[in-house]
Amino acid sequence: MFNYDINSLKDQLSIIIMDNISADAFQWLKTHEINYQAGIFKGAFVQMPRKVGKTKITCSEDLSKQLKATRPGFTIDGWTTDRLCRVYLLISAAKNIPKDEYIHLIDDLISAAEMNEQVALYSALPVLPYPASWVSRCTEGIRSNIGSVLEAIMYQNPYPAEQLSEGAWNQMVLKAFFTDKQINEIQGLDERANKELARILADYAKERYAAGRSVDSMLWYLIGKFVDTPLLQAMKQGVFNKNVDF
């Protein structure tokens, strides 16, 4: 069910949350943590910013390291209190709701989510159980035109590299280049590099050069794994009149 110790993660997140919100807000969260009636749970998820605030989380270096040790690749760096508390609520529910009911709950939340709720839901993907159940939702999220939603999927999130098909992964990386995202924030670039992605990125670079525009240098890093050095240098200079052998 889980590929990490959920109890340890919950305990770590609980300490961080307690240090970042008021005692009354923490008590409200703990009360709703144990109430899994769908309507009440969804209401708590929606009300989260009003109840716990939207301030930026502060976290000790030691706790941050503990989180990454418990769930490799997972980080809450740059998160706000409402985002963290929403993810905490989702993790708590996972321990007590049957699989089918839980999957239905998450699907309902994603379908109805506004922007910040989507950010929390996609941020939660690496710590949700039944990881294969969220692949289609992650792929759907990649098609979003909302920058913060894309960043929740792309930035410091181990789920895409672990779970997406090659086609969906390639679509995500291309979307990151196309929308001028910080490519080095994507986890798994080396492990998921593939020839088809290199071909797609070469075509993208060709189009950019034809329009008189530059490309992110990370593009050449990903392509360079599949072409020889002289050809790569020619491509960097905008020479695409050779057949590229991927």
C-alpha positions in Angstrom: 0.0 0.0 0.0 2.7 2.5 1.0 6.3 2.7 -0.2 7.3 4.6 3.0 6.5 4.6 6.7 3.3 6.6 6.8 3.3 6.9 10.6 6.8 8.4 10.7 5.8 10.9 7.9 2.6 11.8 9.7 4.5 12.4 12.9 7.1 14.6 11.2 4.5 16.6 9.4 2.5 17.0 12.6 5.5 18.5 14.4 6.1 20.9 11.5 2.4 21.9 11.4 2.2 22.5 15.1 5.2 24.8 14.9 3.6 26.9 12.1 -0.1 27.4 13.0 -2.0 28.4 16.1 -3.0 26.0 18.8 -6.7 26.5 17.9 -6.0 25.8 14.2 -4.0 22.7 15.1 -6.8 21.4 17.3 -9.3 22.0 14.4 -7.0 20.0 12.0 -6.6 17.1 14.5 -10.4 17.0 15.0 -11.0 16.7 11.2 -8.1 14.3 10.8 -10.3 11.6 12.4 -13.6 12.4 10.7 -13.8 10.8 7.3 -17.4 11.4 6.4 -17.0 12.5 2.8 -18.9 15.8 3.1 -17.1 16.8 6.3 -13.7 15.8 4.9 -14.2 17.7 1.7 -15.5 20.8 3.6 -12.4 20.8 5.8 -10.2 20.5 2.7 -11.8 23.5 1.1 -11.8 25.6 4.4 -8.2 24.9 5.1 -6.8 28.4 4.2 -9.3 30.1 6.4 -8.7 27.8 9.3 -4.9 27.4 9.2 -3.7 30.4 7.2 -1.5 30.7 4.1 1.9 31.6 5.6 5.1 30.2 4.3 6.2 27.1 6.3 9.4 27.2 8.3 11.1 23.9 8.9 14.3 22.9 10.7 17.1 21.4 8.6 16.9 18.3 10.7 13.2 17.7 10.1 13.7 18.4 6.4 16.3 15.7 6.3 14.0 13.3 8.2 11.2 13.9 5.7 13.5 13.1 2.8 14.9 10.0 4.5 11.3 8.8 5.2 10.1 9.5 1.7 13.1 9.9 -0.7 12.6 12.8 -3.1 9.8 14.4 -1.0 10.2 18.0 0.2 8.0 20.7 1.6 10.4 23.5 0.8 8.5 26.7 -0.1 5.1 25.3 0.9 2.4 27.3 2.7 0.5 26.2 5.8 -2.7 25.5 3.9 -0.9 23.4 1.3 0.9 21.3 4.0 -2.2 20.8 6.1 -4.2 19.7 3.1 -1.5 17.1 2.3 -1.5 16.0 5.9 -5.2 15.5 5.8 -5.0 13.4 2.7 -2.3 11.2 4.3 -4.4 10.8 7.5 -7.4 9.7 5.5 -5.4 7.1 3.6 -4.9 5.1 6.8 -8.6 4.7 7.6 -10.6 4.6 4.3 -11.0 1.5 2.1 -9.1 1.7 -1.2 -12.1 2.2 -3.5 -13.6 4.8 -1.2 -10.3 6.6 -0.9 -9.7 6.7 -4.7 -13.2 8.0 -5.2 -12.5 10.7 -2.6 -9.3 11.9 -4.3 -10.9 11.8 -7.7 -13.8 14.0 -6.5 -11.4 16.5 -4.9 -9.3 16.8 -8.0 -12.4 17.2 -10.2 -13.8 20.0 -8.1 -10.5 21.7 -7.0 -9.6 25.3 -7.6 -6.0 26.3 -8.3 -4.5 26.1 -4.8 -6.4 22.9 -4.0 -5.0 21.4 -7.2 -1.5 22.5 -6.1 -1.9 20.6 -2.8 -3.4 17.5 -4.5 -0.6 17.2 -7.0 2.0 17.9 -4.4 0.6 15.0 -2.4 1.1 12.4 -5.2 4.4 11.0 -3.9 2.9 10.3 -0.5 -0.5 9.0 -1.5 -1.1 5.2 -1.4 -2.1 3.3 -4.6 0.4 5.3 -6.7 -0.7 3.6 -10.0 -4.2 5.0 -9.4 -3.1 8.6 -9.9 -1.2 8.3 -13.2 -4.1 9.4 -15.4 -4.7 12.4 -13.0 -1.1 13.4 -13.1 -1.1 13.2 -16.9 -4.2 15.3 -17.0 -2.5 17.9 -14.8 0.4 18.2 -17.2 -2.1 19.6 -19.7 -3.0 22.5 -17.3 -2.1 26.0 -18.3 -1.9 27.2 -14.7 1.8 27.8 -13.8 1.5 26.9 -10.1 -0.2 23.6 -10.9 2.4 22.6 -13.4 5.1 23.5 -10.9 3.5 21.3 -8.2 3.8 18.4 -10.6 7.2 19.2 -12.1 9.2 20.8 -9.3 10.9 18.6 -6.7 8.2 15.9 -7.1 9.4 12.3 -7.4 6.0 10.9 -8.6 6.3 11.7 -12.3 9.7 10.0 -12.7 8.5 7.0 -10.7 5.1 6.4 -12.3 4.5 8.1 -15.6 4.8 6.2 -18.9 7.5 7.3 -21.3 5.0 9.2 -23.4 3.5 11.1 -20.5 7.0 11.8 -19.1 8.2 13.1 -22.5 5.1 15.3 -22.7 5.8 16.7 -19.2 9.4 17.6 -20.0 8.5 19.2 -23.3 5.8 21.2 -21.6 8.4 22.4 -19.0 10.6 23.7 -21.8 7.6 25.2 -23.7 6.4 27.0 -20.6 9.9 28.2 -19.5 10.0 26.2 -16.3 13.1 25.5 -14.3 14.1 22.2 -15.8 16.7 21.4 -13.2 13.8 21.3 -10.6 12.5 18.2 -12.3 13.5 15.0 -10.5 14.6 11.9 -12.5 15.9 13.6 -15.7 18.9 11.4 -16.0 17.1 8.2 -15.1 14.2 8.9 -17.5 16.2 10.3 -20.5 15.2 8.5 -23.7 15.8 8.6 -27.4 12.2 9.6 -28.2 12.5 12.6 -25.8 15.8 13.6 -27.5 14.1 13.5 -30.9 11.1 15.6 -29.7 13.4 18.2 -28.1 15.5 18.4 -31.2 12.4 19.2 -33.2 11.4 21.8 -30.6 14.9 23.4 -30.8 14.6 23.5 -34.6 11.3 25.3 -34.4 12.7 27.8 -31.8 15.8 28.5 -33.9 13.6 29.0 -37.1 11.6 31.6 -35.1 14.8 33.4 -34.0 14.5 32.2 -30.4 16.9 30.5 -28.1 16.5 27.3 -26.0 17.3 26.4 -22.4 20.7 24.9 -22.1 19.2 21.9 -20.3 17.8 20.8 -23.6 21.3 20.2 -25.0 22.1 18.2 -21.9 19.2 15.8 -22.5 19.8 15.6 -26.2 23.5 15.1 -25.8 23.0 11.7 -24.3 21.9 10.4 -27.7 24.0 12.2 -30.3 27.7 12.5 -30.9 29.6 15.6 -30.0 30.2 17.2 -33.4 26.5 16.9 -34.3 25.5 18.3 -30.9 27.7 21.3 -31.5 26.1 21.8 -34.9 22.7 21.6 -33.4 23.6 24.2 -30.8 24.5 26.5 -33.6 21.2 26.0 -35.3 22.4 23.6 -38.0 19.7 20.9 -38.5 20.3 20.0 -42.1 21.8 16.6 -41.2 19.9 13.5 -40.3 20.0 13.1 -36.5 20.6 9.5 -35.6 18.8 8.9 -32.3 
